[in-house]
């Protein structure tokens, strides 16, 4: 297994999709662990871990929202950029739906505005499979000295 610890406010969708595509190419299991904050594109990566091996620490905050972008310049160029933001937004929603088991309608509704979850909420939503504490955290991290 490879463990990917995530504490990120998110970032550029194209960079996140490059990481996502690489994750999907891995032959080994990839455990994703939210340690603190997982927002925006980082939440997509958290959800894309191997099913059954997607984790959050108890006080984690997980956040989803629609794609953001901005453009300046000529009207035609702004329109081109807006179409690209909408296309990427659709791609991200499809990935979230695939990995969470939520419908596109649910994902669209929930990402329309900022949507924050605690660890339990992220588990209920299908972004993570388990909340790590004590011995469970040590087992995932490869140690055995922590108490349950």
C-alpha positions in Angstrom: 0.0 0.0 0.0 0.9 3.6 -0.5 -0.4 6.2 2.0 -1.3 9.6 0.8 -1.7 12.1 3.7 -3.7 15.1 2.6 -3.9 18.5 4.4 -4.8 20.9 1.6 -7.1 23.8 0.8 -7.2 22.5 -2.8 -5.8 24.1 -5.9 -5.7 24.2 -9.6 -8.0 21.6 -11.2 -5.6 20.7 -14.0 -2.8 19.9 -11.5 -5.3 17.9 -9.4 -6.5 15.9 -12.4 -2.9 15.0 -13.2 -2.5 13.6 -9.7 -5.9 11.9 -10.0 -5.0 10.2 -13.3 -1.7 9.0 -11.8 -3.5 7.6 -8.8 -5.8 5.6 -11.1 -2.8 4.1 -12.9 -1.3 2.7 -9.7 -1.3 -1.1 -9.3 -1.0 -1.1 -5.6 -3.7 0.0 -3.1 -3.6 3.7 -2.3 -4.8 4.7 1.1 -5.9 8.4 1.3 -5.9 10.1 4.8 -7.3 13.5 5.5 -5.2 15.1 8.3 -6.8 18.4 9.0 -8.4 20.1 6.0 -9.3 18.6 2.6 -11.0 21.1 0.4 -11.9 21.5 -3.2 -9.7 19.4 -5.6 -8.0 17.8 -2.5 -11.4 16.3 -1.6 -11.5 14.7 -5.0 -8.2 13.1 -4.4 -9.3 11.9 -0.9 -12.4 10.3 -2.4 -10.3 8.6 -5.2 -8.3 6.4 -2.8 -8.8 2.7 -2.8 -12.3 1.8 -1.6 -12.1 0.7 2.0 -8.9 2.7 2.5 -10.1 6.2 2.5 -9.7 7.8 5.9 -10.1 11.0 7.9 -8.8 12.0 11.3 -11.6 12.8 13.8 -11.3 16.6 13.6 -10.9 16.8 9.9 -12.9 19.3 7.8 -13.8 18.2 4.2 -15.1 20.8 1.7 -16.6 20.6 -1.8 -17.8 23.3 -4.1 -18.2 24.1 -7.8 -15.2 25.0 -9.9 -13.9 28.5 -9.7 -12.2 30.6 -12.3 -11.6 34.0 -13.6 -10.7 35.6 -16.8 -9.9 39.0 -18.1 -9.5 40.3 -21.6 -11.7 40.4 -24.7 -15.3 39.1 -24.4 -14.6 36.2 -26.8 -11.6 35.0 -24.6 -13.7 35.3 -21.4 -16.3 33.1 -23.0 -13.7 30.5 -24.0 -12.4 30.4 -20.4 -15.9 30.2 -19.0 -16.7 27.2 -21.1 -13.5 25.5 -20.0 -14.3 26.2 -16.3 -17.7 24.6 -16.9 -16.2 21.6 -18.6 -13.7 21.0 -15.8 -16.5 21.5 -13.3 -18.4 18.7 -15.0 -15.4 16.4 -15.0 -14.8 16.9 -11.2 -18.5 16.3 -10.5 -18.4 13.0 -12.5 -15.3 11.9 -10.6 -16.9 12.7 -7.2 -20.1 10.9 -8.2 -18.1 7.8 -9.3 -16.1 7.6 -6.1 -18.8 8.5 -3.6 -21.8 6.6 -5.1 -23.8 9.9 -5.1 -25.9 10.8 -8.1 -24.9 13.7 -10.4 -28.0 15.5 -9.2 -26.8 15.2 -5.5 -23.2 16.3 -6.4 -24.5 19.2 -8.5 -26.8 20.4 -5.7 -24.1 20.0 -3.0 -21.4 21.7 -5.0 -23.5 24.7 -6.0 -22.2 26.5 -2.9 -19.6 25.8 -0.3 -20.5 22.5 1.4 -18.5 21.7 4.6 -18.4 18.3 6.3 -16.8 17.0 9.5 -15.2 13.5 9.4 -18.5 11.8 10.2 -20.3 13.8 7.5 -17.6 12.8 4.9 -18.1 9.2 5.9 -21.8 9.4 5.5 -21.3 11.2 2.1 -19.1 8.4 0.8 -15.9 10.5 0.6 -14.1 8.4 3.3 -14.7 4.9 4.6 -13.5 5.2 8.1 -12.5 7.8 10.8 -9.1 6.9 12.2 -8.3 7.0 16.0 -5.7 5.4 18.2 -4.7 1.9 17.1 -6.5 2.2 13.8 -4.3 5.2 12.9 -1.2 3.3 13.9 -2.2 0.3 11.8 -2.8 2.4 8.7 0.5 4.3 9.3 2.4 1.0 9.7 3.0 1.2 13.4 1.6 -0.7 16.3 2.4 1.3 19.4 -0.7 3.5 19.6 -3.5 2.7 22.0 -7.1 2.0 20.8 
